[in-house]
């Protein structure tokens, strides 16, 4: 199963919470997964359509616990979508009116008559617990996130522009950034930062998912540090080999022109060690010396050798120029 599925499964198993929080969840779930249909003689019917059976069970429990409504549950099989199954919760006329009254979609006069106010839901979310419940239900109904092993990406998508505004205000109150883009006629709110997504999961109540994500995050950081160390070692090794090759070529030039005996004994020894061990570092060369030398001492002698070679090359260049002038 995907990481997004695991997060939703954890959220569906959370306790229902207080009455205000249950109503906040029902509000967001109605806006993402609900529909309202009118029948003859003023009869109405509310349906919730979801693909996740665990979410269907949560909606069923919310309706029973908060409004004492028992919806009828049935499944619709989609032959064109590879046999995918949709869970449909259907609420009868009287119970639909009870739900719409709780969601401030209708008013009821003292004589019991019903007056329709709006077809969209309006529910105040002044408490932090209600905002968390609303965000949780919005993610359950229309959200998804990429596995942190691959990328950090969390999103909520809907065609309901008023819900986009509500979610944007909710995220801003929780000090989370609001980023949006358009995709196939829908507005998508998304988060990209690992810390932002972790904070959002914690706000929704998915504590186990937060720990799982932090575990992935730590492992990715450890792998990144190891890769950087390996790359650094490879770069240092390549640089050391290039320097050793330059030293070997210079010493060979010196041997051809003047011979090793032209050098002081200390430099003769280090030059011979370098010629015999072309792939060793300065530290390793020092360990082969009798008595052993420090890296600093070997480096000092090697610099003296290179300076002698540069002087030799300068002399050869000068002699060549003088010879050319005499021939002219």
N, C-alpha and C positions, 0 to 999 in steps of 0.2 A: 504494500500500500504506500501511497505517497505521503510526504510529510504533511501536506495540507490536509489530507484525510485524517491523519493521526491527531492533528490539532482540533479538527472539528469533532472527532470522536470524543476527545477529552472534554471539550466544551459542552457537548450534549450530556455528559455524565455529571456535570456540576449540579449541586443543589439548586432548587428553583429560586430560593431567596425570598425577599419580602414582596408584599403585594405590589408596591410601586415598581419594583424591578421586573416582576412577571409581566406587568402591563407594558413596560418599556420593551421587553423582548417580543411580546405579541404585536406591538406596534411596528417594530422593524421587520419582523417576519411577514406581516401583512403587506408591507410596502415592497418587499423583495420577492415574496412567494405567494401572496394572496390575490384573490380576484373577487369581484362583486358582480352578481348577475341579478336582473330584475325579471320577475315572472308576472303572470296576470294577477289582477286585483291587489296590486301593491305588495306582493310577496317578493322577498329577497332571499338570496342564498350566497353565503361566503364559502370560498374554497381555498385551501392551502395545497399547493402542488410542490413537492420536493423530491429529489432523487435519492436522498440519504434516508434510509429507514430509521437510523438513530435520531435524526432530526424530526422525522414524523412522530416518533414516540415522544420526543420532548414537547412538540407542539400540543400533542394530545394531553400530556400531563399538565401543561400550562393552562390549557382551557378548562380542564377538570378542576385544578386546584384554585385558580383565580376566579373563574366565572361559573363554575359548576355546569359546564357545557360538555356534553359527550358527543364528539363528531363521529360521523360514519367514515370508516377507513376502507379504501379499496385501492387496488393496484391497476395501472395501465401499462400494458406491454407494447413497446414500440418496435415493430418489425423492421422499420427502415433504419433504426439506430443500433443495429446489432443485438436486438433483444433487450435493450435497456429498459428498466422498469421505473415508473414514476409512482410515488406514493401520493394519493389524493385524499385529503380530509375534507369532508363535506359537512357543513353545518346547516341545520334546518332553519326555517323562517324565523320562529320566535327566538331561537338561540342566536341567529345571525343579528337580529335587532338588539339583543342583549350585548353582543360583542361590539356592534357599531355604536351603541350608547356609551360603552366604556371607552371606546376609542375616539369619542367626541365627533362622530360622523353624523349623528342624529340627536335631536332633542325630544324629550317626552314631556308633554304638558300635564297639568294636574289631573285632567280628565282621562289621561292615559293615551291620548292621541299622539301620533308620531309626526315629527316635522324633520325633513332631511336638511342638513346643513351643508354637507360637502361629501364628495366621493373619495377624498384623500384623507389620510389620518393626520390628526394633530394631537400631539401628546407632549406636555411640558417635561423637560428633563433638567430640573434645577439641582438635583442631588448628584453627587459623584457616582453613587452606586447605580443610579438610573442611567447615567451616561455610559458606564461600563457595560450594563446589561444591553443597552441599545446597540453599542458597537459590537458586542458579542453576537447578537442576533443578526446584525447586518452582515457580519462576516460569514455566519452560518448560512445565510440565505443567498449571498451574492459575492462572497469573497474567495480568494485563493492565495496561496503563497508558494514560492519555489523552494525546493529543498535547499537548506543552507550549505549542503555539500557542493552544490553547483553555483548558486548565486544568492544574494540577499534581495528578495523582491516580494512585497506584500501589496495586495490590491483589493479594492472594492469597486464594483462596476454596476451601474444602473442607468436606465433611461429617464428616471425620475429626477428632474433638475432640482426640485425642492428638497429632495432627500440628500442630494449632493451638497446643497448649502448647509443642511443640518449637520451632516457628517463633517464638513469642513469646519464649521463652528465648534463642533464637539472636539475635533482633533486639536484645534487651536487652543481651546480651554485646557486641554491636557498637555499643552506645550509640545505638541508633535507637529512636524511640518506638513503642509498641504501642497501636494503636487498632483496635477491632473493632465490628462490628454484624452483625445477622442479616438474611439476604436469601434468601427462598425455601428455607428449610430448611438453608441453608449459613451457616457463619461466615466472615466476610470480615475479613481483616487489611488495613488500608490506611494509606498515608502521604499527606500532603497538601502538606507544605512542599517547595519547590523544592530546597533544600539537602539535605534528608533523602532525597529521591528520587535526587538526583545522587550522594550517598554510597552509596546502595544499588546503583545501577547500577555504580559503580566497584568495590564489593565483589564483585559478580557477575562482573566482568571485562569489562563492556561499555564499554570506554574510548571508542570512536568515538561511541557513543550519548551518553556524558557530554559530549563536545565539541559534538555536535549540539544537545543540550539547553541547554548554556551559551550557544551562539550564539543560540538562540531567546530565552533569558532576557535576554541583553544587548540584543537588538533590542527586546524588550518594554519594558525599562527606558528605552531611548532614546526609544521612541514615547511612553511615559508622561511623560518629562521634556519632550518637545516639546509634548505636549497641555497639560501644566500651564503651560508658558510662553505658549502661545497663549491659554489661558483667562485667564491673568494679564494679558496685553496687552489682551484684550477687556474685562476688568473695569476696567483702568486707563483705557482709551479711553472707556468708558461713564461712568466717574466724572468724567473731564475734560470731556466734553460736558455733563454735568449741571451741573458747576461753571460752565462757560462760559455756559450758558443762564441760570443764576441771576444771573451778573454782568451779562449783557445786559439782563435784565428790570429790574435795579436801576438801571442807567445810564439806561435809557429813562424810568423813573419820575423820576429826577433831572432829566432834560432837560425833561420836561413841567412839573415844578414850578418849577424855577429856571433851567434852561438851562445849557449847558456853560460859558458865559462866567463863570458864578459860581464856577467851579473855578480853582485855580492852574494856570498853563500846563502844568506837568509832568503834572498829572492830566487836563487837557483832552486832551493828546496820547494818553495811554494809553487814555482812555475812548473816543476816536474810533477808535483802532485796534481796540478790542474790538467796537465796533458794526459796523465794516466787515469784521471777520474772526471771525465767531461760532463757527467750528469749529476754530480753531487753539489749540495749547497755549500756555502762558505763555512757554516757550522760543522758540517760533516767533514770538510777538508781539514778543518782545525783539529778534529778528533784523530785524523790519520797522521798528523805531524808528531814528531818526536823531539821534545816533549809536546803534548797537546797544546794547541793555541786557541784562544777565544775567537769568536766571530769577529770582534772588533779588530784584533791583531791581524787576522787573515785579510780582512777588508783593507786595512792600512797597507799591507804589503802588496795587495793586488792593485791598489791605486798607484803605488810607486811603480809597479811593473807597467801599467798602462801609460803612465806619464813618460817613462823611458821609451816606450814604443812610439808615442806621439812625437817625441823629440827626434827619434830615428826617422820617422816619416817626413818630418820637416826638413831634416838634413838631406834626405834623398831627393826631395822635391827641389831644394835649393841647388844641389849639384846638377840635377837634370836641367834646370833653367840656365845655369852657367855654361854647361856644355852646349846647349842650343845656341846661346849668344856667341860663343867662340866659333862655332861652325859658320855662323853668319858673317 
